[in-house]
Amino acid sequence: MRFDLSENHAMIRDMIRDFAQKEVKPGAQKRDETGEFPFEIVQKLGELGMMGIVVPEEFGGAGLDVSSFAIVVEEIARVDASLALTLAAHNGLPCGHLLVGGNDALKKKYLPDLAAGRKIGAWGLTEPLSGSDALGMNTVAVKKGDRWVINGSKNFITHGTVGDVFVIMAYTDRTQGSRGVSAFVAEKGWKGLLVGKQEDKMGMRSSDTTSLAFEDLEIPEENVVGEIGSGFVDALKVLDRGRVIIGALALGIGKAALEEGARYSKERTAFGKRIADFQAISWMIADAATELEAADGLIYRAAWMHDEKKFAKKESSMAKLWASEAAWRACNKALQIHGGYGYVKEYPVERFFRDVKLCEIGEGTSEIQREVIAAQILS
């Protein structure tokens, strides 16, 4: 059993860490303030192959494994969680769904541009009245001649404004439950695909989030992803892997917060000595480091299981659950160590604290992860 990175994984980590420090970190705080989407950085990531991390080389991607995907997202999240979310969502959701369910024609049509970063992908599952209860969706697709016509809406869609390619879930036969949902690919600018307002979020502010509406959106037959009725089943496969990646995102934020808290504790003095020398502070750092180390093990075990094509539903949920909550606690401790300075935007822990909360909500809430884990154990 290995507890260190392989030579290839270490090379990927070092490459993306250097890129993050030089290209991403300098403008992260400003992008958080303005909410501006980093198109230029996304293009550079595309040139590095990072917009198609797990896309096979035959479709223009880097052809890397899930462990590499987690490493890249973790490293980017250490300096800019919003950009890490962009990477996670683009690679994991629309690209991931096309890889899981798409035929060769769809893959050849859409994946090369997505993998190169020339186009950005979005994925439409969540709706205003159906978050974790995805089967409570109201969006429907009705067959008319050689086309499917979609009506409905989606909410909290990452890349809704900046996206070019949209993978959309809709009921094609509500009587079939989970076997009655199908997936379709639509393109920016198609009549009936309406983009709503951009959300003004607490954190992850430069990650684009909007609502979508569909008013008689026509989808050609060849843009059905997988079989009619396989959309939800394929979506669950996408989400299982996505939980590992959101866990890696949380881990990156948590580690960055721990580093900032430790650094500050060695610089700040009180009552004639460093605050790091006070047991109350040193124990905060010890607890955060221990919890994040455990999260690291859970995440990369689950990533390895996906790479080995093993069933990893329980392990993916465990990784996402523990990493997101451990990272939140690490951010909370880091802010507490900073005292009043942690509450002002001059110090990055304030941004980390706001960003990390989404990790407990995205890809299924912590409560949902507990349900998934318990169901796997008790079944």
C-alpha positions in Angstrom: 0.0 0.0 0.0 1.4 3.4 -1.0 1.2 6.5 1.2 3.1 8.8 -1.1 2.4 10.2 -4.5 3.7 8.3 -7.6 6.3 10.1 -9.6 3.7 11.0 -12.2 1.2 12.4 -9.6 4.0 14.3 -7.9 5.0 15.9 -11.2 1.3 16.9 -11.8 1.1 18.4 -8.3 4.3 20.4 -8.7 3.3 21.7 -12.1 -0.2 22.8 -11.1 1.1 24.2 -7.7 3.6 26.4 -9.6 0.9 27.5 -12.0 -1.4 28.3 -9.1 1.2 30.5 -7.4 2.2 32.4 -10.5 -1.0 32.7 -12.5 -3.9 32.2 -10.1 -3.1 33.5 -6.7 -2.1 37.2 -7.6 -5.7 38.1 -8.7 -7.8 35.8 -6.5 -8.7 38.4 -3.9 -9.7 40.9 -6.6 -11.8 38.4 -8.4 -13.6 37.6 -5.2 -14.4 41.3 -4.8 -15.7 41.8 -8.4 -17.1 38.4 -9.2 -15.3 38.5 -12.5 -15.0 35.1 -14.3 -11.3 34.3 -15.1 -11.6 33.6 -18.8 -7.8 34.1 -19.5 -6.8 31.7 -16.7 -9.3 29.1 -17.9 -7.8 29.4 -21.4 -4.3 28.8 -20.0 -5.6 25.8 -18.0 -7.0 24.5 -21.3 -3.6 24.8 -22.9 -2.2 22.7 -20.0 -4.8 20.0 -20.6 -6.6 20.8 -17.3 -10.0 21.5 -18.8 -10.1 17.9 -19.9 -8.2 16.2 -17.1 -10.0 12.8 -17.4 -11.1 13.1 -21.0 -9.2 10.5 -23.1 -6.5 11.7 -25.5 -8.5 10.5 -28.5 -11.1 13.2 -27.6 -8.5 15.9 -27.0 -8.1 15.5 -23.3 -5.2 14.8 -21.0 -6.3 11.3 -20.3 -5.4 11.4 -16.6 -7.0 9.5 -13.7 -9.3 10.6 -11.0 -6.4 10.8 -8.5 -4.8 13.4 -10.8 -8.2 15.3 -11.0 -8.3 15.5 -7.2 -4.7 16.7 -7.0 -5.3 19.5 -9.5 -8.5 20.7 -7.8 -6.9 20.6 -4.3 -3.9 22.6 -5.5 -6.0 25.3 -7.2 -8.3 25.4 -4.2 -5.4 26.4 -1.9 -5.3 29.8 -3.7 -8.6 30.3 -5.4 -11.6 28.0 -4.5 -13.8 29.7 -7.2 -11.4 28.6 -9.9 -11.2 25.1 -8.4 -15.0 24.9 -8.5 -14.9 25.9 -12.2 -12.4 23.1 -12.9 -14.4 20.6 -10.8 -17.7 21.4 -12.4 -16.5 21.7 -16.0 -14.5 18.4 -15.9 -16.7 16.5 -13.6 -20.3 17.3 -14.7 -20.8 18.0 -18.4 -17.6 16.4 -19.5 -18.2 13.6 -17.0 -21.7 12.9 -18.2 -20.7 12.9 -21.8 -18.0 10.3 -21.0 -20.4 8.1 -19.0 -23.3 8.2 -21.3 -22.5 9.8 -24.6 -21.9 7.9 -27.8 -18.8 8.4 -29.9 -20.5 11.0 -32.2 -21.4 13.2 -29.2 -18.0 12.8 -27.7 -16.2 13.7 -30.9 -18.6 16.7 -31.4 -18.3 18.3 -28.0 -15.4 17.0 -25.9 -12.4 18.4 -27.9 -13.5 22.0 -27.5 -14.5 21.4 -23.9 -11.2 19.7 -23.1 -9.2 22.5 -24.7 -11.0 25.2 -22.8 -12.3 26.7 -26.1 -15.8 26.1 -24.8 -17.1 25.9 -21.2 -19.6 23.2 -20.1 -22.6 23.4 -17.7 -24.8 20.7 -16.2 -28.5 21.1 -15.4 -29.9 18.9 -12.7 -30.9 21.1 -9.7 -34.2 23.0 -9.9 -35.8 25.7 -7.6 -38.0 23.1 -5.9 -35.7 20.1 -6.2 -32.2 20.3 -4.8 -31.0 17.0 -3.2 -34.4 15.5 -4.1 -33.4 15.5 -7.8 -36.3 13.3 -8.9 -38.6 16.1 -7.7 -37.7 18.0 -10.9 -40.4 19.5 -13.1 -38.5 19.9 -16.3 -40.0 17.7 -19.0 -39.0 16.7 -22.6 -41.7 15.7 -25.1 -41.0 14.0 -28.4 -42.2 15.9 -31.4 -41.2 14.4 -34.7 -37.5 14.0 -34.9 -36.9 16.4 -31.9 -37.3 16.6 -28.2 -38.9 19.8 -26.8 -37.9 20.8 -23.3 -39.8 23.1 -20.9 -38.9 23.9 -17.4 -36.1 25.5 -15.4 -32.9 24.9 -13.5 -31.3 26.6 -10.6 -27.8 27.2 -9.1 -26.2 26.2 -12.4 -22.4 26.6 -12.5 -21.4 28.3 -15.8 -25.0 29.2 -16.7 -23.8 32.6 -18.1 -20.4 31.7 -19.4 -21.3 28.2 -20.6 -21.3 27.1 -24.3 -22.4 23.5 -23.9 -25.3 22.4 -21.6 -26.1 18.9 -20.5 -29.7 19.0 -19.3 -31.8 16.4 -17.3 -35.5 16.2 -18.0 -38.4 13.8 -17.5 -39.3 11.9 -20.6 -41.7 9.6 -18.7 -42.5 10.6 -15.2 -44.3 7.3 -14.5 -41.0 5.5 -14.6 -39.4 7.4 -11.8 -35.6 7.3 -11.9 -35.8 5.4 -15.2 -37.9 8.2 -16.7 -35.2 10.9 -16.7 -33.1 11.5 -19.9 -30.2 13.7 -20.6 -29.8 16.1 -23.6 -27.1 18.4 -24.9 -28.0 22.0 -25.9 -25.8 24.8 -27.1 -25.5 28.4 -26.2 -27.7 30.6 -28.3 -30.3 28.0 -29.2 -33.8 29.4 -29.2 -35.7 28.6 -26.0 -32.5 28.4 -23.8 -32.8 31.3 -21.5 -30.1 32.4 -19.0 -31.3 34.0 -15.8 -29.6 36.4 -13.4 -26.2 35.8 -12.0 -26.4 34.9 -8.3 -24.7 37.2 -5.8 -23.2 34.6 -3.6 -21.6 34.7 -0.2 -18.5 32.7 -1.4 -17.0 31.2 -4.5 -17.8 34.6 -6.0 -15.9 34.4 -9.3 -17.5 31.0 -10.1 -20.4 31.8 -12.4 -23.8 30.6 -11.0 -27.2 31.3 -12.6 -30.6 30.0 -13.2 -31.8 28.6 -16.6 -35.2 28.4 -18.2 -36.4 26.4 -21.2 -39.2 27.5 -23.3 -39.9 25.0 -26.1 -36.2 24.3 -26.4 -35.8 21.9 -29.3 -33.1 19.2 -29.1 -32.3 17.1 -32.1 -32.5 13.3 -31.6 -28.8 12.9 -32.0 -28.2 15.1 -28.9 -29.7 12.6 -26.5 -27.0 11.5 -24.1 -27.1 7.8 -23.6 -30.5 6.0 -23.8 -33.9 7.5 -23.2 -34.5 6.9 -19.5 -30.8 6.5 -18.5 -30.2 10.2 -17.6 -30.6 9.9 -13.9 -28.7 6.6 -13.5 -25.8 8.2 -15.4 -26.1 11.3 -13.3 -25.6 9.3 -10.1 -22.4 7.8 -11.5 -21.2 11.4 -12.3 -22.1 12.6 -8.8 -20.3 9.7 -7.0 -17.0 10.7 -8.5 -17.9 14.4 -8.1 -18.1 13.9 -4.3 -14.5 12.9 -4.2 -13.5 16.0 -6.2 -15.6 18.4 -4.0 -13.9 16.7 -1.0 -10.5 17.6 -2.6 -11.7 21.1 -3.1 -12.6 21.4 0.5 -9.2 19.8 1.5 -7.4 22.5 -0.5 -9.2 25.3 1.3 -8.7 23.7 4.7 -5.0 23.2 4.2 -4.6 26.8 3.0 -6.5 28.0 6.1 -4.3 25.9 8.4 -1.2 27.3 6.8 -2.4 30.9 7.2 -3.4 30.2 10.8 -0.1 28.6 11.7 1.9 31.4 10.0 0.0 34.1 11.7 0.3 32.4 15.1 4.1 32.5 14.8 4.1 36.2 13.9 1.5 37.6 16.3 2.6 38.2 19.9 0.6 38.7 23.1 1.6 39.0 26.7 5.2 38.9 25.7 5.2 35.8 23.5 4.0 34.3 20.3 0.4 33.3 20.4 1.5 29.9 18.9 3.0 29.2 22.3 -0.4 29.3 24.0 -1.9 25.9 24.4 -5.3 27.1 23.2 -3.8 28.1 19.9 -1.5 25.2 19.4 -4.3 22.7 20.1 -6.4 24.4 17.4 -3.6 23.9 14.9 -3.1 20.3 16.0 -6.8 19.4 15.7 -7.1 21.0 12.3 -4.0 19.3 11.0 -5.1 15.9 12.3 -8.6 16.2 10.8 -7.3 17.3 7.4 -4.7 14.5 7.3 -7.6 12.1 7.8 -9.6 13.8 5.0 -6.6 13.4 2.8 -6.6 9.7 3.3 -10.3 9.3 2.7 -10.2 11.4 -0.5 -7.3 9.7 -2.2 -8.5 6.2 -1.2 -11.8 7.0 -2.9 -10.1 8.5 -5.9 -7.9 5.3 -6.2 -11.0 3.1 -6.0 -12.5 5.1 -8.9 -9.3 4.7 -10.9 -9.5 0.9 -10.2 -13.1 0.8 -11.3 -14.2 -0.3 -7.9 -17.7 0.4 -6.5 -17.0 3.5 -4.3 -20.4 5.1 -3.4 -19.8 4.8 0.4 -16.2 5.8 0.2 -17.0 8.8 -2.0 -19.6 10.0 0.4 -17.4 9.5 3.4 -14.6 11.5 1.7 -16.9 14.3 0.8 -18.6 14.4 4.2 -15.5 14.4 6.4 -13.4 16.6 4.1 -16.0 19.3 3.9 -16.7 19.4 7.6 -13.1 19.1 8.6 -12.2 22.0 6.2 -14.9 24.2 7.6 -13.6 23.5 11.1 -10.1 24.3 10.0 -11.2 27.6 8.4 -13.2 28.5 11.6 -10.1 27.8 13.7 -7.9 29.8 11.4 -10.2 32.8 11.6 -10.4 32.5 15.4 -6.5 32.4 15.6 -6.5 35.7 13.6 -9.0 37.3 16.0 -10.4 40.5 14.7 -8.1 40.5 11.8 -9.7 37.3 10.5 -12.9 39.2 10.1 -11.5 41.7 7.6 -10.9 41.1 3.9 -7.2 42.1 4.2 -6.5 38.5 5.4 -7.3 35.5 3.1 -8.9 33.5 5.9 -12.0 35.6 5.7 -12.4 34.4 2.0 -11.6 30.8 2.9 -14.3 30.9 5.6 -16.9 32.1 3.1 -15.8 29.8 0.3 -15.6 26.5 2.3 -19.3 26.5 3.3 -20.4 25.6 -0.2 -18.5 22.3 0.1 -21.0 21.2 2.7 -23.8 22.0 0.4 -22.6 21.2 -3.2 -22.8 17.6 -4.6 -25.4 16.8 -1.9 -25.5 18.2 1.6 -23.7 16.6 4.5 -27.0 15.2 5.7 -27.5 13.5 2.3 -24.0 12.0 2.5 -24.8 10.5 5.9 -28.0 9.0 4.4 -25.9 7.5 1.6 -23.3 6.1 3.9 -25.8 4.6 6.3 -27.8 3.1 3.4 -24.7 1.3 2.0 -23.8 0.0 5.5 -27.3 -1.2 6.4 -28.3 -2.6 3.0 
